[in-house]
Amino acid sequence: MLTHYFPTASALVYGCMGLGGGWNKNPLSDDDVKQAETVVHAAIENGITVFDHADIYTFSKAEKAFGKVLRQQPSLRDNMILQSKCAIRLDDELGPKRYDFSAQWITCSVDNILRRLAIEQLDILLLHRPDPLMELNEVAGAVEKLQKAGKITHLGVSNMHGHQIAFLQSALDTPIVTNQLEMSLAFRDWLEDGITTNSAANRNMGYAPGTLEYCMQNKVQLQAWGSLAQGKYSGGHTECEADVIAAELVASLAEKYGVSAEAIVLGWLMRHPANIQPVIGTTNVQRIAQCAEATTVTLSREDWYALLVAARGNEIP
Ligand SMILES: NC(=O)c1ccc[n+]([C@@H]2O[C@H](COP(=O)([O-])OP(=O)(O)OC[C@H]3O[C@@H](n4cnc5c(N)ncnc54)[C@H](OP(=O)(O)O)[C@@H]3O)[C@@H](O)[C@H]2O)c1
């Protein structure tokens, strides 16, 4: 798991997609930098050491805001594990939104990430989404050069299934250390696939079988994006009846375990033996502290299943 490569890696990851003032063309403001500073300190005070970026977040403003915080307080970097992603290209004068695993794009993206974050070396570079036009040797060559140049320490991926990771890994001399997927009490394909094997409910499953097992067997740290389900079960907007029932169960378990609702939602993911690392995207300082309480909870098997059934809206097969 990530602690295998970084012994100080925290159980939670702070996701920086909410920094930088939003997905707009406004220039980065002093308030945006102040917000990043407040949030970074809140994360650190709550034991979080891993910070997740992507070059595209808020059109690169998230990395810029974070970099300004590091420029003001360079010592913060000493206890951080910084990861960022590249290879999604937003639509531009050259073409539509696309993925780009070319050596040239990966290499130039890393240089830009390092410059924006004001750092010399990125701890983990993640390939954001699989590129169907990937040339294995090109990716391997680019990664090797970046590692030799000291610009990245490790490689990770995101939104890849187990077969894709194994395929990419076959060309690399360096281990793929993490895979970031959408996983939450609301988005359960990663779990439902295993539960509904050999049943009609599995027919429309978009999740590749074996991904979880591949990651667990090969020390690929699973990181869960969207882990709070945008607050659906912890006081945020809830749409359907099953979600209301699940949110009520989350509230009663929060009382039972003496923790926040967020801790129950994240604790449900963390109870899985895959040692899933939730990536939390809240920019609310109080909520960051509430999320951190997840590290103190171990749900009983019965409560874990009760949450699963409530969120599904149906009993398991
Ligand atoms: N690899 C990928 O493809 C990928 C894709 C998406 C995201 N990510 C990463 O994962 C991180 C987390 O993803 P995410 O932000 O989509 O998911 P999230 O952590 O599930 O949701 C965070 C959002 O939900 C809101 N929220 C949480 N609890 C709430 C509540 N009780 N009431 C109202 N709003 C609430 C937050 O608002 P407040 O800020 O007001 O709390 C924030 O906007 C991102 O920051 C990014 O680093 C990766």
The ligand as an SDF file (V2000), in Angstrom:
LIG
                    3D

 48 52  0  0  0  0  0  0  0  0999 V2000
   -9.1440   10.8310  -10.5690 N   0  0  0  0  0  0  0  0  0  0  0  0
  -10.2530   11.4260  -10.9850 C   0  0  0  0  0  0  0  0  0  0  0  0
  -10.7140   11.2420  -12.1190 O   0  0  0  0  0  0  0  0  0  0  0  0
  -10.9560   12.3610  -10.0450 C   0  0  0  0  0  0  0  0  0  0  0  0
  -12.2230   12.8590  -10.3490 C   0  0  0  0  0  0  0  0  0  0  0  0
  -12.8410   13.7300   -9.4520 C   0  0  0  0  0  0  0  0  0  0  0  0
  -12.1980   14.0820   -8.2770 C   0  0  0  0  0  0  0  0  0  0  0  0
  -10.9400   13.5930   -8.0010 N   0  0  0  0  0  0  0  0  0  0  0  0
  -10.2280   13.9280   -6.7280 C   0  0  0  0  0  0  0  0  0  0  0  0
  -11.0340   13.5230   -5.6610 O   0  0  0  0  0  0  0  0  0  0  0  0
  -11.2920   14.6310   -4.7870 C   0  0  0  0  0  0  0  0  0  0  0  0
  -12.6570   14.4780   -4.1780 C   0  0  0  0  0  0  0  0  0  0  0  0
  -13.6310   14.4290   -5.2070 O   0  0  0  0  0  0  0  0  0  0  0  0
  -14.9850   15.2270   -5.1260 P   0  0  0  0  0  0  0  0  0  0  0  0
  -14.6930   16.6070   -4.6470 O   0  0  0  0  0  0  0  0  0  0  0  0
  -15.6770   15.0450   -6.4160 O   0  0  0  0  0  0  0  0  0  0  0  0
  -15.7860   14.3760   -4.0770 O   0  0  0  0  0  0  0  0  0  0  0  0
  -16.2560   14.4740   -2.5660 P   0  0  0  0  0  0  0  0  0  0  0  0
  -15.1150   14.6160   -1.6400 O   0  0  0  0  0  0  0  0  0  0  0  0
  -17.1560   13.3170   -2.4390 O   0  0  0  0  0  0  0  0  0  0  0  0
  -17.1740   15.7630   -2.5170 O   0  0  0  0  0  0  0  0  0  0  0  0
  -16.7090   17.0340   -2.1530 C   0  0  0  0  0  0  0  0  0  0  0  0
  -17.7880   18.0320   -2.4940 C   0  0  0  0  0  0  0  0  0  0  0  0
  -18.9660   17.6760   -1.7870 O   0  0  0  0  0  0  0  0  0  0  0  0
  -19.3860   18.7620   -0.9920 C   0  0  0  0  0  0  0  0  0  0  0  0
  -19.8970   18.2480    0.2910 N   0  0  0  0  0  0  0  0  0  0  0  0
  -19.3670   17.2880    1.0650 C   0  0  0  0  0  0  0  0  0  0  0  0
  -20.1310   17.0990    2.1590 N   0  0  0  0  0  0  0  0  0  0  0  0
  -21.1510   17.9800    2.0750 C   0  0  0  0  0  0  0  0  0  0  0  0
  -22.2780   18.2730    2.8880 C   0  0  0  0  0  0  0  0  0  0  0  0
  -22.5250   17.6090    4.0220 N   0  0  0  0  0  0  0  0  0  0  0  0
  -23.1100   19.2260    2.4820 N   0  0  0  0  0  0  0  0  0  0  0  0
  -22.9000   19.8980    1.3440 C   0  0  0  0  0  0  0  0  0  0  0  0
  -21.8290   19.6780    0.5180 N   0  0  0  0  0  0  0  0  0  0  0  0
  -20.9840   18.7210    0.8920 C   0  0  0  0  0  0  0  0  0  0  0  0
  -18.1530   19.6130   -0.7650 C   0  0  0  0  0  0  0  0  0  0  0  0
  -18.5330   20.9430   -0.5020 O   0  0  0  0  0  0  0  0  0  0  0  0
  -17.7480   21.7840    0.6300 P   0  0  0  0  0  0  0  0  0  0  0  0
  -16.4270   22.1310    0.0010 O   0  0  0  0  0  0  0  0  0  0  0  0
  -18.6170   22.9460    0.8630 O   0  0  0  0  0  0  0  0  0  0  0  0
  -17.6090   20.8910    1.8210 O   0  0  0  0  0  0  0  0  0  0  0  0
  -17.4180   19.4410   -2.0810 C   0  0  0  0  0  0  0  0  0  0  0  0
  -17.9400   20.3170   -3.0550 O   0  0  0  0  0  0  0  0  0  0  0  0
  -11.0790   15.8650   -5.6610 C   0  0  0  0  0  0  0  0  0  0  0  0
  -10.7280   17.0010   -4.9200 O   0  0  0  0  0  0  0  0  0  0  0  0
   -9.9500   15.4050   -6.5410 C   0  0  0  0  0  0  0  0  0  0  0  0
   -8.7150   15.5630   -5.8560 O   0  0  0  0  0  0  0  0  0  0  0  0
  -10.3310   12.7320   -8.8670 C   0  0  0  0  0  0  0  0  0  0  0  0
  1  2  1  0
  2  3  2  0
  2  4  1  0
  4  5  1  0
  4 48  2  0
  5  6  2  0
  6  7  1  0
  7  8  2  0
  8  9  1  0
  8 48  1  0
  9 10  1  0
  9 46  1  0
 10 11  1  0
 11 12  1  0
 11 44  1  0
 12 13  1  0
 13 14  1  0
 14 15  2  0
 14 16  1  0
 14 17  1  0
 17 18  1  0
 18 19  2  0
 18 20  1  0
 18 21  1  0
 21 22  1  0
 22 23  1  0
 23 24  1  0
 23 42  1  0
 24 25  1  0
 25 26  1  0
 25 36  1  0
 26 27  1  0
 26 35  1  0
 27 28  2  0
 28 29  1  0
 29 30  1  0
 29 35  2  0
 30 31  1  0
 30 32  2  0
 32 33  1  0
 33 34  2  0
 34 35  1  0
 36 37  1  0
 36 42  1  0
 37 38  1  0
 38 39  2  0
 38 40  1  0
 38 41  1  0
 42 43  1  0
 44 45  1  0
 44 46  1  0
 46 47  1  0
M  CHG  2   8   1  16  -1
M  END
$$$$
